């Protein structure tokens, strides 16, 4: 059998990166900002990060909300982003610091779109935390404030990143990060 994937980050490395990001956030924010996880990809990262933050400081009560933005389909090609599900109507964004959580920063299309949207809602400041920062040319001038890993510009799977060409939701909940081999 031909191995189709190669490991970029092990479970232990992923947990260590999330531990580091949690420490950086707690050091910078003595009160809880609003966290906005971008579904579906950021769900595993957001879940582990919230658990890590609250295990380090039980008096820190993070508020987590969600957005679903469609930018990539199964064809792995970016298209114009659109909001599928917005931040809940009762969530207060105005005059609050917001940390957007995503699995991967790629061309910056989704991040730029979401940051502009949240700015329009009146956020005091917006930061971006990503598990993976792809080393690629960005379409927008976007950078992450908190980064788990700098990774090559390859198709990644695991920790929120799926392989829809193989099967719907394939590998999204794997707690490692792998890349799909192009010669597989």
N, C-alpha and C positions, 0 to 999 in steps of 0.2 A: 504494500500500500504506500502511495506517495504521500508524504506529509505536506499538507496544504497550508499550514500556518506555522509561523515562528513566533516565539515568545518575545515580547518587547519589555514587559514588566511582570514579574511574578506576583503572587498574592501578597507575599511579605513586602515586596517593594511598593505595591499599591497602598497597602496599609500604612507603611512608613511615610509615603508622600502625603496621604490624607492627614496623618498625625502632624506632619510639618505644617501643612496649610492651616489646620485648626489652630496650632500655636501662633501662627502669623496673624490670623484673624483676631484671636483673643488678645494679642499684644496691642493691636492697632485699635480695636473697638472695645471700649470698656462697657458699653451698653450695646444691646443687640440691635443690629441693623435688620432690615427686611431682606430675607434671602428669597430669590426668585429662581427656581429650578426650571430649566427648559426641558420639557418632556418630548419624547420619552427618554432621550439619551442621558440626561443628567440624573435620572431617578436613582440608580445605584450609587453614584458619587454623592448626591445630596443626602441620601439616607445614611451612608457611612460617615459623612462629614458632620451631620447633626448629632449623631451618636457620639462621635469623638469629641465634639465641642462640649456637649453636656456632661460627658464623663470627666472631662478636665475641670469643669466649673459648673457644679450643680445649680448655682444661683444664676446662671446665664440661660435665659429662656428664649432661644431663637424662634422667630416667626418665619415660617416657610410657606411660600405660596408658589404657584406654578403658572407657566405659560406653555402653550403648545404652538410652535411656529413651524410651518412646513417650508423647508428649503431644499431638502434632498429627498428623492424618491428611490425606488429600488434600482433605478438606472444609474445611480451614483453620480449624477450630474446636477449641479446647482441650478436652481431657477429662482425667479423673484419670490422673496419670502412673503408669506401671508399668515396672519394670526388665525389659528384654529380655535384656541381657547385662551382668553386673556386672564390677567390677574383677577381674582375674585372681586366683585363690585364693592364689598364691604372692607376690603383691605386698604388701609391708609398708606399712600405712597408719598403724598405731598410733604415736603420739608423733612424727609427721612433719608438716611443713607441706605442705599440698596446694593446688595452684592448679588450679581447674576451668576448662577452656577450652570456650567455646561460640561459635557463630556470632552469635547474637543474644539479647539479654535483652529479653523482651517483657513479659508480664504477671507474670513471676517464678514461674510455676507449676513449671516444670522445675527452675529454679535452686534454689528453696526445697526441693523434694523431694530433689534430689541433695545439697545441703549438709547437710540433716538426716540423710540416709543415711550420708554420709561422717563426720559427727560421731559417729554410732553405731558406726562402725568404729574410733573412737579417735584421729582426726587431732588433731595438736597445734594447728593453726590452718588455716583454710580461706579462700582468696581466690578471687575470680572474675574471669577475664579474658574479655572479649567483644569481638568485632570491631565489632558494632553494638549500641548501646543505644537502643532505641526510646523516644521521648518519649510515653509513654502512662501511664495509671493502672495501677498494679501491684495485683495481688490479694494480694501478700505484701510485707513490708518487706524487700526484697532490692535491693542495689545492687552494681554492679561495682567492683572495685578497679583494674582496668585496662580502658580503653575505647579502641577505635580511632576510632569515630565515634558521635556522637549523631545519630540519624536520625528522620524523621517516622514516625508510626504508619501506615505503609502496608505492603502485601505486598511483601517484598524478595526478590530472586533474585540468585544469584551468590555466590561465596566460601562455599559450603556450603549456601546457601539455595536450595531447588529450587522448581520450578513444576510440581508433580505433576499439576495439572489439565490442563496442556498435554501432558506426556509424562513417564513415570517417570524421575526423576533429571534432568529438563530444567534446565539452567543451573547445576547444583550446582558444577561445576568451572570455571565462567567466573571469571576472576580480577579481574573488576570487580564492583561492587555496583550493582544497578539496582532500580527500583521498577516494579511493574506498574501501568500507567495504568488507572484505573477506567473511563474513557470509551472504552477500546479495544474 
